[in-house]
Amino acid sequence: MKIELNGTPRQITATTVADALVELGWADARVATALNGDFLPATARATQPLQDGDRLEVLAPMQGG
Amino acid sequence: MRDFYGVTLDSPLMLGTAQYPSPAVMQQAFAASGASVATVSLRRESGQGQAFGQIVRDLGIHILPNTAGCHNAREAITTARMAREIFETNWIKLEVIGHADTLQPDPFGLLEAAETLAADGFEVFPYTTEDQVLAQRLIDAGCRVLMPWGAPIGSGMGLNNRYGLRTLREAFPDIPMVIDAGIGLPSHAADALEMGFDAVLLNSAVAQAGDPVAMARAFGLAVQAGALAAGADPMGVRDMGAPSTPLIGKAWL
């Protein structure tokens, strides 16, 4: 299916957010996720299904003031 | 001494982690400054976030994540929740920007986000103006710290509205306050501490200096001097001169 990952269209085979993170190479990364604009806690990723057109944001620590 | 949600800081200096020439210079600047809090943000993972996260944790000081760049309450609330999970802290520097040029906070979005986040267990550090009415509303919403701006973010102008800031400080004597934004020189930081503010938060003034490590040390010394002076009960200001050397015993010549 095709989702929007961090603002870019992306084809994936995973059907949950947790599996998508594994597929995208972030299995062990410290990241925070939001699905369609809402925070998605790490504990909810395994049971959160992904649907065509979903907007997934995967964020990490960055420099800030 | 006023604390920050139960935390007493070793140094009244909060330092940002952005804009340094290199991660090594950033680490040296933090060490030289003695800062007790590091501010960080969250951005789309592009491959550098993991290493940077480790560098920040290795600083060994308190981490204050921000919601920089958010322009409405919803964005800020979602960002805050993501930050809480990734940095494992209830602290959030709440920024809801209302104007692209001045980077002035949007008071309405700020209050809306503060109400939601405080009710959700966050310990909110709202980036606000010197507006006293807004300050009271933020306190009513559950904020136990205020972060009034000195001047627009990144401007380096110092304390733009000393009257407004002094009035704000006097109006809420029990609320810890951090001057956030606009600090350009160590003298501005000392000024803020001398006026009774509890800490300063700055980034560009150190990171954009020609020698960030030396400037970081200068700020570390300035906040120490300012805090010491504030605790020493500064003398009052007067319009006319008053001789400090005694007149008694002066010779008739």
Boltz contact constraints between the chains, C-beta under 6 A:
constraints:
  - contact:
      token1: [A, 6]
      token2: [B, 44]
      max_distance: 6.0
  - contact:
      token1: [A, 29]
      token2: [B, 50]
      max_distance: 6.0
  - contact:
      token1: [A, 30]
      token2: [B, 53]
      max_distance: 6.0
  - contact:
      token1: [A, 30]
      token2: [B, 86]
      max_distance: 6.0
  - contact:
      token1: [A, 31]
      token2: [B, 45]
      max_distance: 6.0
  - contact:
      token1: [A, 32]
      token2: [B, 82]
      max_distance: 6.0
  - contact:
      token1: [A, 32]
      token2: [B, 85]
      max_distance: 6.0
  - contact:
      token1: [A, 32]
      token2: [B, 86]
      max_distance: 6.0
  - contact:
      token1: [A, 34]
      token2: [B, 78]
      max_distance: 6.0
  - contact:
      token1: [A, 39]
      token2: [B, 78]
      max_distance: 6.0
  - contact:
      token1: [A, 39]
      token2: [B, 81]
      max_distance: 6.0
  - contact:
      token1: [A, 39]
      token2: [B, 82]
      max_distance: 6.0
  - contact:
      token1: [A, 58]
      token2: [B, 45]
      max_distance: 6.0
  - contact:
      token1: [A, 59]
      token2: [B, 42]
      max_distance: 6.0
  - contact:
      token1: [A, 59]
      token2: [B, 82]
      max_distance: 6.0
  - contact:
      token1: [A, 60]
      token2: [B, 45]
      max_distance: 6.0
  - contact:
      token1: [A, 60]
      token2: [B, 49]
      max_distance: 6.0
  - contact:
      token1: [A, 61]
      token2: [B, 40]
      max_distance: 6.0
  - contact:
      token1: [A, 61]
      token2: [B, 49]
      max_distance: 6.0
  - contact:
      token1: [A, 61]
      token2: [B, 52]
      max_distance: 6.0
  - contact:
      token1: [A, 61]
      token2: [B, 53]
      max_distance: 6.0
  - contact:
      token1: [A, 62]
      token2: [B, 41]
      max_distance: 6.0
  - contact:
      token1: [A, 62]
      token2: [B, 43]
      max_distance: 6.0
  - contact:
      token1: [A, 63]
      token2: [B, 17]
      max_distance: 6.0
  - contact:
      token1: [A, 63]
      token2: [B, 18]
      max_distance: 6.0
  - contact:
      token1: [A, 64]
      token2: [B, 18]
      max_distance: 6.0
  - contact:
      token1: [A, 64]
      token2: [B, 39]
      max_distance: 6.0
  - contact:
      token1: [A, 64]
      token2: [B, 40]
      max_distance: 6.0
  - contact:
      token1: [A, 64]
      token2: [B, 41]
      max_distance: 6.0
  - contact:
      token1: [A, 64]
      token2: [B, 66]
      max_distance: 6.0
  - contact:
      token1: [A, 64]
      token2: [B, 68]
      max_distance: 6.0
  - contact:
      token1: [A, 65]
      token2: [B, 16]
      max_distance: 6.0
  - contact:
      token1: [A, 65]
      token2: [B, 18]
      max_distance: 6.0
  - contact:
      token1: [A, 65]
      token2: [B, 39]
      max_distance: 6.0
  - contact:
      token1: [A, 65]
      token2: [B, 203]
      max_distance: 6.0
